[in-house]
Amino acid sequence: MKQENLIALTEICTHHQIEVSFIHSLNESGLIELISIEHDIFIIDNQLAQLEQYIDFHYTLGINLEGIETISHLLHRMNTLEAELSKLKNTVLFHEEAKQH
């Protein structure tokens, strides 16, 4: 993994003015993956948007970790169902067009 794809946990916590323990809790619950290199802890940059959403849920909306886990699960399920629906719509459109020709 390239070093430039990693963001130091301390930078994130300083920038967002949040506790390191909150991110460790997200990691322990499987919502965020942390990477330890020597004595530093990092997050992969492609998880940053998700992390910022969790930060907003917790610090702005006051949602606890269990609530964040539930919301995350429901959003993941909703995205999966939307992808399945889109695939089915495309299949139906394909067959309708094939019938017309």
DOPA-429364 format. One record per atom (N, C-alpha, C, O, CB): residue in one letter; chain; atom name; x, y, z. Coordinates in nm, 2 decimals. Glycine has a CB too. Layout:
# DOPA-429364
ATOM dopa balum gufi      x      y      z
ATOM    a     A   CA      X      Y      Z
...
This chain:
# DOPA-429364
ATOM dopa balum gufi      x      y      z
ATOM    m     A    N   0.08  -0.12   0.00
ATOM    m     A   CA   0.00   0.00   0.00
ATOM    m     A    C   0.09   0.12   0.00
ATOM    m     A    O   0.19   0.13   0.07
ATOM    m     A   CB  -0.10   0.00   0.12
ATOM    k     A    N   0.05   0.22  -0.08
ATOM    k     A   CA   0.13   0.34  -0.09
ATOM    k     A    C   0.11   0.43   0.03
ATOM    k     A    O   0.00   0.44   0.08
ATOM    k     A   CB   0.10   0.41  -0.22
ATOM    q     A    N   0.22   0.49   0.07
ATOM    q     A   CA   0.21   0.58   0.19
ATOM    q     A    C   0.12   0.70   0.17
ATOM    q     A    O   0.06   0.74   0.26
ATOM    q     A   CB   0.35   0.63   0.22
ATOM    e     A    N   0.11   0.75   0.04
ATOM    e     A   CA   0.02   0.86   0.02
ATOM    e     A    C  -0.12   0.83   0.03
ATOM    e     A    O  -0.21   0.93   0.03
ATOM    e     A   CB   0.05   0.92  -0.12
ATOM    n     A    N  -0.16   0.71   0.03
ATOM    n     A   CA  -0.30   0.67   0.05
ATOM    n     A    C  -0.34   0.66   0.19
ATOM    n     A    O  -0.46   0.63   0.22
ATOM    n     A   CB  -0.33   0.54  -0.02
ATOM    l     A    N  -0.25   0.69   0.28
ATOM    l     A   CA  -0.28   0.68   0.42
ATOM    l     A    C  -0.29   0.82   0.49
ATOM    l     A    O  -0.21   0.91   0.45
ATOM    l     A   CB  -0.17   0.60   0.49
ATOM    i     A    N  -0.38   0.84   0.58
ATOM    i     A   CA  -0.39   0.96   0.65
ATOM    i     A    C  -0.37   0.93   0.80
ATOM    i     A    O  -0.44   0.84   0.85
ATOM    i     A   CB  -0.53   1.03   0.63
ATOM    a     A    N  -0.29   1.01   0.86
ATOM    a     A   CA  -0.26   0.98   1.01
ATOM    a     A    C  -0.38   1.01   1.09
ATOM    a     A    O  -0.45   1.11   1.07
ATOM    a     A   CB  -0.14   1.07   1.05
ATOM    l     A    N  -0.41   0.92   1.18
ATOM    l     A   CA  -0.52   0.93   1.27
ATOM    l     A    C  -0.51   1.06   1.35
ATOM    l     A    O  -0.61   1.13   1.38
ATOM    l     A   CB  -0.53   0.81   1.37
ATOM    t     A    N  -0.39   1.10   1.40
ATOM    t     A   CA  -0.38   1.22   1.47
ATOM    t     A    C  -0.42   1.34   1.39
ATOM    t     A    O  -0.47   1.44   1.45
ATOM    t     A   CB  -0.23   1.23   1.52
ATOM    e     A    N  -0.39   1.34   1.26
ATOM    e     A   CA  -0.43   1.46   1.18
ATOM    e     A    C  -0.58   1.47   1.17
ATOM    e     A    O  -0.64   1.58   1.17
ATOM    e     A   CB  -0.37   1.44   1.04
ATOM    i     A    N  -0.65   1.36   1.15
ATOM    i     A   CA  -0.79   1.35   1.14
ATOM    i     A    C  -0.85   1.41   1.27
ATOM    i     A    O  -0.94   1.49   1.27
ATOM    i     A   CB  -0.84   1.21   1.11
ATOM    c     A    N  -0.80   1.36   1.38
ATOM    c     A   CA  -0.86   1.40   1.51
ATOM    c     A    C  -0.84   1.54   1.54
ATOM    c     A    O  -0.92   1.61   1.59
ATOM    c     A   CB  -0.80   1.31   1.63
ATOM    t     A    N  -0.72   1.59   1.50
ATOM    t     A   CA  -0.69   1.74   1.52
ATOM    t     A    C  -0.78   1.82   1.43
ATOM    t     A    O  -0.83   1.92   1.48
ATOM    t     A   CB  -0.54   1.76   1.49
ATOM    h     A    N  -0.79   1.78   1.31
ATOM    h     A   CA  -0.87   1.86   1.21
ATOM    h     A    C  -1.02   1.86   1.25
ATOM    h     A    O  -1.08   1.97   1.25
ATOM    h     A   CB  -0.86   1.79   1.07
ATOM    h     A    N  -1.07   1.75   1.30
ATOM    h     A   CA  -1.21   1.75   1.33
ATOM    h     A    C  -1.24   1.77   1.48
ATOM    h     A    O  -1.35   1.78   1.52
ATOM    h     A   CB  -1.27   1.61   1.30
ATOM    q     A    N  -1.13   1.79   1.56
ATOM    q     A   CA  -1.14   1.81   1.70
ATOM    q     A    C  -1.23   1.71   1.77
ATOM    q     A    O  -1.32   1.73   1.84
ATOM    q     A   CB  -1.20   1.95   1.73
ATOM    i     A    N  -1.18   1.58   1.75
ATOM    i     A   CA  -1.25   1.47   1.81
ATOM    i     A    C  -1.15   1.38   1.88
ATOM    i     A    O  -1.03   1.39   1.87
ATOM    i     A   CB  -1.32   1.38   1.70
ATOM    e     A    N  -1.21   1.29   1.96
ATOM    e     A   CA  -1.13   1.20   2.04
ATOM    e     A    C  -1.08   1.08   1.96
ATOM    e     A    O  -1.15   1.03   1.87
ATOM    e     A   CB  -1.21   1.15   2.16
ATOM    v     A    N  -0.96   1.04   1.98
ATOM    v     A   CA  -0.90   0.92   1.91
ATOM    v     A    C  -0.98   0.80   1.95
ATOM    v     A    O  -0.99   0.71   1.87
ATOM    v     A   CB  -0.75   0.91   1.95
ATOM    s     A    N  -1.03   0.79   2.07
ATOM    s     A   CA  -1.10   0.67   2.12
ATOM    s     A    C  -1.23   0.65   2.03
ATOM    s     A    O  -1.27   0.53   2.02
ATOM    s     A   CB  -1.14   0.69   2.26
ATOM    f     A    N  -1.29   0.76   1.98
ATOM    f     A   CA  -1.41   0.74   1.90
ATOM    f     A    C  -1.37   0.66   1.77
ATOM    f     A    O  -1.44   0.57   1.73
ATOM    f     A   CB  -1.47   0.88   1.86
ATOM    i     A    N  -1.26   0.69   1.71
ATOM    i     A   CA  -1.22   0.62   1.59
ATOM    i     A    C  -1.18   0.48   1.62
ATOM    i     A    O  -1.20   0.39   1.54
ATOM    i     A   CB  -1.11   0.70   1.52
ATOM    h     A    N  -1.11   0.46   1.73
ATOM    h     A   CA  -1.08   0.33   1.77
ATOM    h     A    C  -1.21   0.24   1.80
ATOM    h     A    O  -1.21   0.12   1.76
ATOM    h     A   CB  -0.99   0.33   1.90
ATOM    s     A    N  -1.31   0.30   1.85
ATOM    s     A   CA  -1.44   0.23   1.87
ATOM    s     A    C  -1.50   0.20   1.73
ATOM    s     A    O  -1.55   0.09   1.72
ATOM    s     A   CB  -1.54   0.32   1.95
ATOM    l     A    N  -1.49   0.29   1.63
ATOM    l     A   CA  -1.54   0.25   1.50
ATOM    l     A    C  -1.46   0.14   1.44
ATOM    l     A    O  -1.52   0.05   1.37
ATOM    l     A   CB  -1.53   0.38   1.41
ATOM    n     A    N  -1.33   0.13   1.47
ATOM    n     A   CA  -1.25   0.03   1.42
ATOM    n     A    C  -1.28  -0.11   1.49
ATOM    n     A    O  -1.30  -0.21   1.42
ATOM    n     A   CB  -1.10   0.06   1.44
ATOM    e     A    N  -1.30  -0.10   1.62
ATOM    e     A   CA  -1.34  -0.22   1.69
ATOM    e     A    C  -1.47  -0.28   1.65
ATOM    e     A    O  -1.49  -0.40   1.65
ATOM    e     A   CB  -1.34  -0.19   1.84
ATOM    s     A    N  -1.56  -0.19   1.60
ATOM    s     A   CA  -1.69  -0.24   1.56
ATOM    s     A    C  -1.69  -0.28   1.41
ATOM    s     A    O  -1.80  -0.33   1.36
ATOM    s     A   CB  -1.80  -0.13   1.58
ATOM    g     A    N  -1.58  -0.26   1.34
ATOM    g     A   CA  -1.57  -0.31   1.20
ATOM    g     A    C  -1.61  -0.20   1.10
ATOM    g     A    O  -1.63  -0.23   0.98
ATOM    g     A   CB  -1.64  -0.43   1.18
ATOM    l     A    N  -1.64  -0.08   1.15
ATOM    l     A   CA  -1.69   0.02   1.06
ATOM    l     A    C  -1.58   0.09   0.98
ATOM    l     A    O  -1.60   0.13   0.87
ATOM    l     A   CB  -1.77   0.13   1.13
ATOM    i     A    N  -1.46   0.10   1.04
ATOM    i     A   CA  -1.34   0.16   0.98
ATOM    i     A    C  -1.22   0.07   1.00
ATOM    i     A    O  -1.21   0.01   1.11
ATOM    i     A   CB  -1.32   0.31   1.04
ATOM    e     A    N  -1.14   0.07   0.90
ATOM    e     A   CA  -1.02  -0.01   0.92
ATOM    e     A    C  -0.90   0.08   0.94
ATOM    e     A    O  -0.87   0.17   0.87
ATOM    e     A   CB  -0.99  -0.10   0.79
ATOM    l     A    N  -0.83   0.05   1.05
ATOM    l     A   CA  -0.71   0.13   1.08
ATOM    l     A    C  -0.58   0.05   1.05
ATOM    l     A    O  -0.58  -0.08   1.06
ATOM    l     A   CB  -0.71   0.17   1.23
ATOM    i     A    N  -0.48   0.12   1.01
ATOM    i     A   CA  -0.35   0.05   0.98
ATOM    i     A    C  -0.24   0.11   1.07
ATOM    i     A    O  -0.23   0.23   1.08
ATOM    i     A   CB  -0.31   0.07   0.83
ATOM    s     A    N  -0.17   0.02   1.13
ATOM    s     A   CA  -0.06   0.06   1.22
ATOM    s     A    C   0.07   0.03   1.15
ATOM    s     A    O   0.10  -0.08   1.11
ATOM    s     A   CB  -0.07  -0.02   1.36
ATOM    i     A    N   0.15   0.14   1.14
ATOM    i     A   CA   0.28   0.13   1.09
ATOM    i     A    C   0.38   0.19   1.19
ATOM    i     A    O   0.37   0.31   1.23
ATOM    i     A   CB   0.29   0.21   0.95
ATOM    e     A    N   0.47   0.11   1.24
ATOM    e     A   CA   0.56   0.14   1.35
ATOM    e     A    C   0.47   0.19   1.47
ATOM    e     A    O   0.40   0.11   1.53
ATOM    e     A   CB   0.66   0.25   1.30
ATOM    h     A    N   0.48   0.32   1.51
ATOM    h     A   CA   0.41   0.37   1.62
ATOM    h     A    C   0.30   0.46   1.58
ATOM    h     A    O   0.24   0.52   1.67
ATOM    h     A   CB   0.51   0.44   1.71
ATOM    d     A    N   0.27   0.47   1.45
ATOM    d     A   CA   0.16   0.55   1.41
ATOM    d     A    C   0.04   0.47   1.35
ATOM    d     A    O   0.06   0.36   1.31
ATOM    d     A   CB   0.21   0.65   1.30
ATOM    i     A    N  -0.08   0.53   1.36
ATOM    i     A   CA  -0.20   0.47   1.32
ATOM    i     A    C  -0.26   0.55   1.20
ATOM    i     A    O  -0.26   0.68   1.21
ATOM    i     A   CB  -0.30   0.45   1.43
ATOM    f     A    N  -0.30   0.49   1.10
ATOM    f     A   CA  -0.35   0.55   0.98
ATOM    f     A    C  -0.48   0.50   0.94
ATOM    f     A    O  -0.53   0.39   0.98
ATOM    f     A   CB  -0.25   0.54   0.86
ATOM    i     A    N  -0.55   0.57   0.85
ATOM    i     A   CA  -0.67   0.53   0.78
ATOM    i     A    C  -0.65   0.54   0.64
ATOM    i     A    O  -0.58   0.64   0.59
ATOM    i     A   CB  -0.80   0.61   0.83
ATOM    i     A    N  -0.70   0.45   0.56
ATOM    i     A   CA  -0.68   0.46   0.41
ATOM    i     A    C  -0.78   0.57   0.36
ATOM    i     A    O  -0.89   0.59   0.41
ATOM    i     A   CB  -0.72   0.33   0.34
ATOM    d     A    N  -0.72   0.66   0.27
ATOM    d     A   CA  -0.79   0.78   0.23
ATOM    d     A    C  -0.93   0.75   0.17
ATOM    d     A    O  -1.02   0.84   0.17
ATOM    d     A   CB  -0.71   0.85   0.13
ATOM    n     A    N  -0.96   0.63   0.11
ATOM    n     A   CA  -1.09   0.60   0.05
ATOM    n     A    C  -1.20   0.58   0.16
ATOM    n     A    O  -1.31   0.57   0.13
ATOM    n     A   CB  -1.08   0.48  -0.04
ATOM    q     A    N  -1.16   0.57   0.29
ATOM    q     A   CA  -1.25   0.56   0.40
ATOM    q     A    C  -1.29   0.69   0.46
ATOM    q     A    O  -1.37   0.70   0.55
ATOM    q     A   CB  -1.20   0.46   0.50
ATOM    l     A    N  -1.22   0.80   0.42
ATOM    l     A   CA  -1.23   0.93   0.48
ATOM    l     A    C  -1.38   0.98   0.48
ATOM    l     A    O  -1.43   1.03   0.58
ATOM    l     A   CB  -1.14   1.03   0.42
ATOM    a     A    N  -1.44   0.97   0.36
ATOM    a     A   CA  -1.58   1.02   0.35
ATOM    a     A    C  -1.67   0.95   0.45
ATOM    a     A    O  -1.76   1.01   0.51
ATOM    a     A   CB  -1.63   1.01   0.21
ATOM    q     A    N  -1.65   0.82   0.46
ATOM    q     A   CA  -1.74   0.74   0.55
ATOM    q     A    C  -1.71   0.78   0.69
ATOM    q     A    O  -1.80   0.79   0.77
ATOM    q     A   CB  -1.71   0.59   0.53
ATOM    l     A    N  -1.58   0.79   0.73
ATOM    l     A   CA  -1.54   0.84   0.86
ATOM    l     A    C  -1.60   0.97   0.89
ATOM    l     A    O  -1.66   0.99   1.00
ATOM    l     A   CB  -1.39   0.84   0.87
ATOM    e     A    N  -1.60   1.06   0.80
ATOM    e     A   CA  -1.65   1.20   0.83
ATOM    e     A    C  -1.81   1.19   0.85
ATOM    e     A    O  -1.86   1.27   0.92
ATOM    e     A   CB  -1.62   1.29   0.71
ATOM    q     A    N  -1.87   1.10   0.78
ATOM    q     A   CA  -2.01   1.08   0.80
ATOM    q     A    C  -2.04   1.03   0.94
ATOM    q     A    O  -2.13   1.07   1.01
ATOM    q     A   CB  -2.07   0.98   0.69
ATOM    y     A    N  -1.96   0.93   0.99
ATOM    y     A   CA  -1.97   0.88   1.12
ATOM    y     A    C  -1.95   0.99   1.23
ATOM    y     A    O  -2.01   0.99   1.33
ATOM    y     A   CB  -1.88   0.76   1.14
ATOM    i     A    N  -1.85   1.07   1.20
ATOM    i     A   CA  -1.82   1.18   1.29
ATOM    i     A    C  -1.94   1.27   1.30
ATOM    i     A    O  -1.97   1.32   1.41
ATOM    i     A   CB  -1.69   1.26   1.24
ATOM    d     A    N  -2.00   1.30   1.19
ATOM    d     A   CA  -2.12   1.39   1.18
ATOM    d     A    C  -2.23   1.33   1.26
ATOM    d     A    O  -2.30   1.39   1.34
ATOM    d     A   CB  -2.16   1.42   1.04
ATOM    f     A    N  -2.25   1.20   1.24
ATOM    f     A   CA  -2.36   1.13   1.31
ATOM    f     A    C  -2.34   1.14   1.46
ATOM    f     A    O  -2.43   1.17   1.53
ATOM    f     A   CB  -2.36   0.98   1.27
ATOM    h     A    N  -2.22   1.12   1.50
ATOM    h     A   CA  -2.19   1.11   1.65
ATOM    h     A    C  -2.18   1.25   1.71
ATOM    h     A    O  -2.25   1.28   1.81
ATOM    h     A   CB  -2.06   1.04   1.67
ATOM    y     A    N  -2.10   1.34   1.66
ATOM    y     A   CA  -2.08   1.47   1.72
ATOM    y     A    C  -2.18   1.57   1.69
ATOM    y     A    O  -2.21   1.66   1.77
ATOM    y     A   CB  -1.94   1.52   1.68
ATOM    t     A    N  -2.24   1.57   1.57
ATOM    t     A   CA  -2.34   1.67   1.54
ATOM    t     A    C  -2.48   1.62   1.57
ATOM    t     A    O  -2.56   1.70   1.63
ATOM    t     A   CB  -2.34   1.70   1.39
ATOM    l     A    N  -2.51   1.50   1.55
ATOM    l     A   CA  -2.65   1.44   1.57
ATOM    l     A    C  -2.66   1.37   1.70
ATOM    l     A    O  -2.77   1.34   1.74
ATOM    l     A   CB  -2.69   1.35   1.46
ATOM    g     A    N  -2.55   1.34   1.77
ATOM    g     A   CA  -2.55   1.28   1.90
ATOM    g     A    C  -2.59   1.13   1.90
ATOM    g     A    O  -2.64   1.08   1.99
ATOM    g     A   CB  -2.65   1.35   1.99
ATOM    i     A    N  -2.56   1.06   1.79
ATOM    i     A   CA  -2.59   0.92   1.77
ATOM    i     A    C  -2.48   0.84   1.83
ATOM    i     A    O  -2.36   0.86   1.80
ATOM    i     A   CB  -2.62   0.89   1.62
ATOM    n     A    N  -2.52   0.74   1.91
ATOM    n     A   CA  -2.41   0.66   1.97
ATOM    n     A    C  -2.36   0.55   1.88
ATOM    n     A    O  -2.41   0.54   1.76
ATOM    n     A   CB  -2.47   0.59   2.10
ATOM    l     A    N  -2.26   0.48   1.92
ATOM    l     A   CA  -2.19   0.38   1.83
ATOM    l     A    C  -2.29   0.27   1.78
ATOM    l     A    O  -2.29   0.24   1.66
ATOM    l     A   CB  -2.08   0.31   1.91
ATOM    e     A    N  -2.38   0.23   1.87
ATOM    e     A   CA  -2.48   0.13   1.82
ATOM    e     A    C  -2.57   0.18   1.71
ATOM    e     A    O  -2.60   0.11   1.62
ATOM    e     A   CB  -2.56   0.08   1.94
ATOM    g     A    N  -2.61   0.31   1.73
ATOM    g     A   CA  -2.69   0.37   1.63
ATOM    g     A    C  -2.62   0.39   1.50
ATOM    g     A    O  -2.67   0.37   1.39
ATOM    g     A   CB  -2.74   0.51   1.68
ATOM    i     A    N  -2.49   0.42   1.51
ATOM    i     A   CA  -2.41   0.44   1.39
ATOM    i     A    C  -2.39   0.30   1.31
ATOM    i     A    O  -2.40   0.30   1.19
ATOM    i     A   CB  -2.27   0.50   1.42
ATOM    e     A    N  -2.37   0.20   1.39
ATOM    e     A   CA  -2.37   0.06   1.33
ATOM    e     A    C  -2.49   0.03   1.26
ATOM    e     A    O  -2.49  -0.02   1.15
ATOM    e     A   CB  -2.34  -0.04   1.44
ATOM    t     A    N  -2.61   0.06   1.32
ATOM    t     A   CA  -2.74   0.03   1.26
ATOM    t     A    C  -2.76   0.11   1.13
ATOM    t     A    O  -2.80   0.06   1.03
ATOM    t     A   CB  -2.85   0.06   1.36
ATOM    i     A    N  -2.73   0.24   1.14
ATOM    i     A   CA  -2.74   0.33   1.02
ATOM    i     A    C  -2.65   0.28   0.91
ATOM    i     A    O  -2.69   0.27   0.79
ATOM    i     A   CB  -2.71   0.47   1.06
ATOM    s     A    N  -2.53   0.24   0.94
ATOM    s     A   CA  -2.43   0.20   0.84
ATOM    s     A    C  -2.49   0.07   0.78
ATOM    s     A    O  -2.48   0.06   0.65
ATOM    s     A   CB  -2.30   0.17   0.91
ATOM    h     A    N  -2.54  -0.02   0.86
ATOM    h     A   CA  -2.59  -0.15   0.80
ATOM    h     A    C  -2.71  -0.12   0.71
ATOM    h     A    O  -2.72  -0.17   0.60
ATOM    h     A   CB  -2.64  -0.24   0.92
ATOM    l     A    N  -2.80  -0.03   0.75
ATOM    l     A   CA  -2.92   0.00   0.67
ATOM    l     A    C  -2.88   0.08   0.54
ATOM    l     A    O  -2.94   0.05   0.44
ATOM    l     A   CB  -3.01   0.09   0.75
ATOM    l     A    N  -2.78   0.17   0.55
ATOM    l     A   CA  -2.73   0.24   0.43
ATOM    l     A    C  -2.67   0.14   0.33
ATOM    l     A    O  -2.69   0.15   0.21
ATOM    l     A   CB  -2.64   0.35   0.46
ATOM    h     A    N  -2.59   0.05   0.38
ATOM    h     A   CA  -2.53  -0.06   0.30
ATOM    h     A    C  -2.63  -0.14   0.23
ATOM    h     A    O  -2.63  -0.17   0.11
ATOM    h     A   CB  -2.43  -0.14   0.38
ATOM    r     A    N  -2.73  -0.18   0.31
ATOM    r     A   CA  -2.84  -0.27   0.25
ATOM    r     A    C  -2.92  -0.19   0.15
ATOM    r     A    O  -2.95  -0.24   0.04
ATOM    r     A   CB  -2.94  -0.31   0.37
ATOM    m     A    N  -2.95  -0.06   0.17
ATOM    m     A   CA  -3.02   0.02   0.08
ATOM    m     A    C  -2.94   0.04  -0.05
ATOM    m     A    O  -3.00   0.03  -0.16
ATOM    m     A   CB  -3.05   0.16   0.14
ATOM    n     A    N  -2.81   0.06  -0.04
ATOM    n     A   CA  -2.73   0.07  -0.16
ATOM    n     A    C  -2.73  -0.06  -0.24
ATOM    n     A    O  -2.73  -0.06  -0.36
ATOM    n     A   CB  -2.58   0.11  -0.12
ATOM    t     A    N  -2.72  -0.17  -0.17
ATOM    t     A   CA  -2.72  -0.30  -0.24
ATOM    t     A    C  -2.86  -0.32  -0.31
ATOM    t     A    O  -2.86  -0.37  -0.43
ATOM    t     A   CB  -2.70  -0.42  -0.14
ATOM    l     A    N  -2.97  -0.29  -0.25
ATOM    l     A   CA  -3.10  -0.30  -0.31
ATOM    l     A    C  -3.11  -0.21  -0.43
ATOM    l     A    O  -3.17  -0.25  -0.53
ATOM    l     A   CB  -3.21  -0.28  -0.21
ATOM    e     A    N  -3.06  -0.09  -0.42
ATOM    e     A   CA  -3.07   0.00  -0.53
ATOM    e     A    C  -2.99  -0.05  -0.65
ATOM    e     A    O  -3.03  -0.04  -0.76
ATOM    e     A   CB  -3.01   0.14  -0.49
ATOM    a     A    N  -2.87  -0.11  -0.62
ATOM    a     A   CA  -2.79  -0.17  -0.73
ATOM    a     A    C  -2.87  -0.28  -0.80
ATOM    a     A    O  -2.87  -0.30  -0.92
ATOM    a     A   CB  -2.66  -0.21  -0.68
ATOM    e     A    N  -2.93  -0.37  -0.72
ATOM    e     A   CA  -3.01  -0.48  -0.77
ATOM    e     A    C  -3.13  -0.43  -0.85
ATOM    e     A    O  -3.15  -0.48  -0.96
ATOM    e     A   CB  -3.06  -0.57  -0.65
ATOM    l     A    N  -3.19  -0.33  -0.80
ATOM    l     A   CA  -3.31  -0.27  -0.87
ATOM    l     A    C  -3.27  -0.21  -1.01
ATOM    l     A    O  -3.33  -0.23  -1.11
ATOM    l     A   CB  -3.38  -0.16  -0.79
ATOM    s     A    N  -3.15  -0.14  -1.01
ATOM    s     A   CA  -3.10  -0.09  -1.13
ATOM    s     A    C  -3.07  -0.20  -1.23
ATOM    s     A    O  -3.10  -0.19  -1.35
ATOM    s     A   CB  -2.98   0.00  -1.10
ATOM    k     A    N  -3.01  -0.30  -1.18
ATOM    k     A   CA  -2.97  -0.42  -1.27
ATOM    k     A    C  -3.10  -0.48  -1.33
ATOM    k     A    O  -3.10  -0.51  -1.45
ATOM    k     A   CB  -2.89  -0.52  -1.19
ATOM    l     A    N  -3.20  -0.50  -1.25
ATOM    l     A   CA  -3.33  -0.56  -1.29
ATOM    l     A    C  -3.40  -0.46  -1.40
ATOM    l     A    O  -3.45  -0.51  -1.49
ATOM    l     A   CB  -3.42  -0.58  -1.18
ATOM    k     A    N  -3.39  -0.33  -1.37
ATOM    k     A   CA  -3.45  -0.24  -1.47
ATOM    k     A    C  -3.38  -0.25  -1.60
ATOM    k     A    O  -3.45  -0.25  -1.71
ATOM    k     A   CB  -3.44  -0.10  -1.41
ATOM    n     A    N  -3.25  -0.26  -1.60
ATOM    n     A   CA  -3.17  -0.27  -1.72
ATOM    n     A    C  -3.21  -0.40  -1.80
ATOM    n     A    O  -3.22  -0.40  -1.92
ATOM    n     A   CB  -3.02  -0.26  -1.69
ATOM    t     A    N  -3.22  -0.50  -1.72
ATOM    t     A   CA  -3.26  -0.63  -1.78
ATOM    t     A    C  -3.39  -0.62  -1.85
ATOM    t     A    O  -3.41  -0.67  -1.96
ATOM    t     A   CB  -3.25  -0.75  -1.68
ATOM    v     A    N  -3.49  -0.57  -1.78
ATOM    v     A   CA  -3.63  -0.55  -1.83
ATOM    v     A    C  -3.62  -0.46  -1.96
ATOM    v     A    O  -3.69  -0.50  -2.06
ATOM    v     A   CB  -3.72  -0.49  -1.73
ATOM    l     A    N  -3.55  -0.35  -1.95
ATOM    l     A   CA  -3.54  -0.26  -2.07
ATOM    l     A    C  -3.48  -0.34  -2.19
ATOM    l     A    O  -3.52  -0.32  -2.30
ATOM    l     A   CB  -3.46  -0.14  -2.04
ATOM    f     A    N  -3.38  -0.41  -2.16
ATOM    f     A   CA  -3.31  -0.49  -2.27
ATOM    f     A    C  -3.41  -0.58  -2.33
ATOM    f     A    O  -3.41  -0.59  -2.46
ATOM    f     A   CB  -3.19  -0.57  -2.21
ATOM    h     A    N  -3.49  -0.66  -2.25
ATOM    h     A   CA  -3.58  -0.76  -2.31
ATOM    h     A    C  -3.70  -0.69  -2.38
ATOM    h     A    O  -3.74  -0.74  -2.48
ATOM    h     A   CB  -3.63  -0.84  -2.20
ATOM    e     A    N  -3.74  -0.57  -2.33
ATOM    e     A   CA  -3.84  -0.50  -2.40
ATOM    e     A    C  -3.80  -0.45  -2.54
ATOM    e     A    O  -3.87  -0.45  -2.63
ATOM    e     A   CB  -3.89  -0.38  -2.31
ATOM    e     A    N  -3.67  -0.40  -2.54
ATOM    e     A   CA  -3.62  -0.35  -2.67
ATOM    e     A    C  -3.60  -0.47  -2.77
ATOM    e     A    O  -3.62  -0.45  -2.89
ATOM    e     A   CB  -3.49  -0.28  -2.65
ATOM    a     A    N  -3.56  -0.58  -2.71
ATOM    a     A   CA  -3.54  -0.70  -2.80
ATOM    a     A    C  -3.67  -0.75  -2.86
ATOM    a     A    O  -3.68  -0.79  -2.97
ATOM    a     A   CB  -3.48  -0.81  -2.72
ATOM    k     A    N  -3.78  -0.73  -2.78
ATOM    k     A   CA  -3.92  -0.77  -2.83
ATOM    k     A    C  -3.96  -0.68  -2.95
ATOM    k     A    O  -4.03  -0.72  -3.04
ATOM    k     A   CB  -4.02  -0.77  -2.72
ATOM    q     A    N  -3.92  -0.55  -2.94
ATOM    q     A   CA  -3.97  -0.45  -3.03
ATOM    q     A    C  -3.90  -0.47  -3.17
ATOM    q     A    O  -3.95  -0.42  -3.27
ATOM    q     A   CB  -3.94  -0.31  -2.98
ATOM    h     A    N  -3.79  -0.54  -3.17
ATOM    h     A   CA  -3.71  -0.55  -3.30
ATOM    h     A    C  -3.73  -0.69  -3.36
ATOM    h     A    O  -3.68  -0.71  -3.47
ATOM    h     A   CB  -3.56  -0.54  -3.27
